[in-house]
Amino acid sequence: MPLLEVANLKKAFITPDGSEHLVVNIGRFALLEKTQAALQGESGSGKTTFLHLVAGILKPDSGSIRLAGEELAGLNEAARDRVRATTIGYIFQTFNLLQGYTCLENVLLGMSFGPGPNRAAARELLKRVGLEGRLDHYPRQLSTGQQQRVAVARALANRPKLVLADEPTGNLDHRNARESLALIREACQEHGAALLLVSHDREVLAQFSDVQQFDSINQGATAEVGT
C-alpha cells in the first residue's frame, strides 16, 4: 500500500467574475513510504493547492486522499488538523515561525498539537539542525537560513510519516538553499519520513532522481512515485 494515495482529486475556486477555475485535477497520484520525490511546475500551476489538500489545510471538492491508510477527504476540519499534527510535517516557503516565541518554543508548540511537548527531543532536533546555540533566540534574531532550520526541526517534531515542502529554498541564497535542501533530505531519511517537495528551481530539482511534472499530472493523469 502506498503511504499517500490520491484519486480523482478536484479543487476549484471562484474567480472575481464569478466563474469556476479548476486548480487541481488529478486522476491518481501515489507516493510510497520513505520515498523522496519532487513535483516540478511553474507558479500558479496548483502545486501549493495540492499540498494544502494533502495536508488537510484545504478540503477537496471531490475525490479521495488516503494517508497511511486513513481517508482524509471526508474528515471535518478538527479531524484533519489531528491527522496533520500526528502524520504530516509541513515546511513552508515563508517558514511561518511565531515571532513572539523562541526557537525552542516554536518546536515545542509544534509538538503540542501531537503527542505533547518534549523539551529534550526538541533540543535534540535543534541541535541536529545546527542551532544548539540558538535555542533561546527569537526568529528576528536569526538569519534567513537559520529560520529555515527551525522550520525543518518543527516539521520533524512529531516524527511524521510524510514531510511536505513548498518551495522551501525560495527565500534563501544559493549557498543556504543547497545546505537547507541537503538538511531536509538527510533529516527525513534519518527519521524514516517520505518527502514530497514542490519547486520550480532547476538546481533544486536536479538533486532528485524522481521528479514529476506537475502540469502533466494535474490534467486527470496518473502517477506513482517510488516504484
C-alpha positions in Angstrom: 0.0 0.0 0.0 1.3 3.5 -0.8 1.8 5.9 2.0 -0.1 8.5 0.1 -2.7 7.7 -2.5 -4.9 10.4 -4.2 -7.7 9.5 -6.6 -10.0 11.7 -8.8 -9.0 14.7 -6.8 -10.5 18.1 -7.8 -10.4 21.5 -6.3 -11.8 24.7 -7.9 -12.0 28.3 -6.8 -14.4 31.0 -7.8 -12.8 33.9 -9.8 -13.8 37.6 -9.3 -16.0 37.4 -12.3 -18.0 34.5 -10.8 -16.7 31.7 -13.0 -15.2 28.5 -11.6 -11.5 27.9 -12.1 -10.3 24.3 -11.7 -7.0 24.4 -10.0 -6.4 20.7 -9.1 -7.5 17.8 -11.3 -5.5 14.6 -10.6 -6.7 11.2 -11.6 -4.3 9.2 -9.4 -1.2 10.0 -7.5 0.7 7.6 -5.2 3.8 8.0 -3.1 5.4 5.1 -1.4 6.8 5.1 2.1 10.2 6.7 2.7 10.3 8.0 -0.9 11.8 11.4 -1.7 10.3 13.0 -4.7 9.8 16.4 -6.3 7.0 18.0 -8.2 8.1 20.5 -10.9 5.8 23.3 -12.0 5.6 27.0 -12.6 4.0 29.4 -10.2 0.2 29.3 -10.4 0.1 25.7 -11.6 -1.7 24.4 -8.5 1.3 22.8 -6.6 0.7 24.6 -3.4 -3.1 23.9 -3.5 -2.3 20.3 -4.0 0.0 20.2 -0.9 -2.6 22.0 1.1 -5.2 19.4 0.1 -2.9 16.6 1.1 -2.1 18.3 4.4 -5.8 18.9 5.2 -5.4 22.7 5.2 -8.0 22.7 2.3 -10.9 20.4 1.7 -11.3 19.0 -1.8 -14.4 19.4 -3.9 -14.4 15.7 -4.8 -12.0 12.8 -4.7 -10.1 10.7 -2.2 -6.9 11.3 -0.2 -5.6 8.3 1.7 -2.6 8.8 4.0 -1.2 5.8 5.9 -4.5 4.0 5.2 -6.7 6.8 6.5 -9.2 8.6 4.3 -8.8 12.4 4.8 -11.1 13.9 2.2 -14.3 13.3 4.2 -13.0 14.4 7.6 -14.1 17.6 9.3 -11.6 20.4 10.0 -10.8 19.3 13.5 -10.1 15.7 12.4 -7.9 16.9 9.5 -6.0 19.0 12.0 -5.4 15.9 14.1 -4.0 13.9 11.2 -1.8 16.8 10.1 -0.4 17.1 13.6 0.5 13.5 14.0 1.3 12.3 10.5 2.5 15.3 8.4 5.3 17.7 8.7 5.0 20.9 6.6 7.9 23.2 5.6 6.6 26.5 4.3 8.4 28.8 1.9 7.9 31.7 4.4 8.7 29.4 7.4 5.6 30.5 9.3 7.5 30.8 12.6 5.8 32.5 15.5 7.8 35.7 16.1 7.0 36.0 19.8 8.4 32.6 20.5 12.0 31.4 20.7 13.4 28.6 18.5 12.8 26.0 21.2 9.3 27.3 21.9 8.4 27.1 18.2 9.4 23.5 18.1 7.6 22.7 21.4 4.5 24.4 20.2 4.5 22.1 17.1 4.8 19.1 19.4 1.8 20.3 21.5 -0.5 19.5 18.6 0.7 15.9 18.5 1.8 13.6 21.3 2.8 16.6 23.5 5.8 18.8 24.2 9.1 17.0 24.8 11.8 19.5 25.7 14.7 17.0 25.4 13.5 15.9 22.0 13.0 19.5 20.8 16.5 20.4 22.0 18.0 17.4 20.2 16.2 18.3 17.0 17.5 21.9 17.1 21.0 20.5 17.8 20.6 18.2 14.8 20.0 21.2 12.5 22.9 23.1 14.0 21.1 25.5 16.3 22.1 24.2 19.7 23.5 27.7 20.5 20.3 29.5 19.4 17.6 27.8 21.5 16.5 31.0 23.2 16.8 33.2 20.2 13.7 34.7 18.5 13.2 34.4 14.8 14.0 38.1 14.3 17.4 37.3 15.8 18.2 34.6 13.3 19.4 34.7 9.7 17.0 33.5 7.0 18.9 30.2 6.7 18.7 29.7 10.5 15.0 30.4 10.4 14.6 27.7 7.8 16.4 25.3 10.1 14.0 26.0 12.9 11.2 25.3 10.4 12.8 21.9 9.5 13.1 21.0 13.2 9.5 21.9 13.8 8.3 19.9 10.8 10.0 16.8 12.2 8.9 17.4 15.8 6.2 14.8 15.8 8.1 12.2 13.8 5.7 12.5 10.7 5.4 9.8 8.1 5.3 12.4 5.4 7.0 15.8 5.1 5.6 18.3 2.6 8.0 21.1 1.5 6.6 24.0 -0.5 9.4 25.9 -2.3 11.5 25.5 0.9 14.5 27.2 -0.7 12.7 30.0 -2.4 13.7 32.7 0.1 17.3 31.5 0.5 20.5 32.4 -1.3 22.4 29.8 -3.4 24.6 28.5 -0.6 21.9 28.4 2.1 19.5 26.8 -0.4 21.9 24.0 -1.1 22.6 23.4 2.6 19.0 23.6 3.5 17.9 21.1 0.9 20.6 18.7 2.0 19.5 19.1 5.6 15.8 18.4 4.8 16.6 15.3 2.8 19.1 13.9 5.4 16.7 14.6 8.3 13.8 12.9 6.5 15.9 9.9 5.8 17.1 9.7 9.4 13.5 9.9 10.7 12.1 7.5 8.1 9.8 10.1 6.6 8.8 10.3 3.0 9.4 13.7 1.4 7.3 15.4 -1.3 8.8 18.7 -2.4 7.5 21.2 -4.9 9.7 23.6 -6.7 10.3 25.4 -10.0 14.1 25.8 -9.2 16.1 23.6 -11.6 19.0 23.4 -9.3 16.8 22.0 -6.5 15.0 19.6 -8.8 18.4 18.3 -10.1 19.0 16.8 -6.7 16.1 14.4 -7.0 16.2 11.2 -9.1 12.4 11.2 -9.1 10.9 14.4 -10.5 7.3 14.6 -11.7 6.0 17.3 -14.0 3.0 18.7 -12.0 1.5 20.4 -15.0 1.2 17.0 -16.7 -0.1 15.2 -13.6 -2.7 17.9 -13.0 -4.8 17.0 -16.0 -6.5 14.0 -14.7 -3.4 11.8 -15.2 -1.9 9.0 -13.2 1.5 8.9 -11.5 3.1 6.6 -9.0 6.3 7.7 -7.2 8.8 5.5 -5.6 8.4 2.3 -7.6 
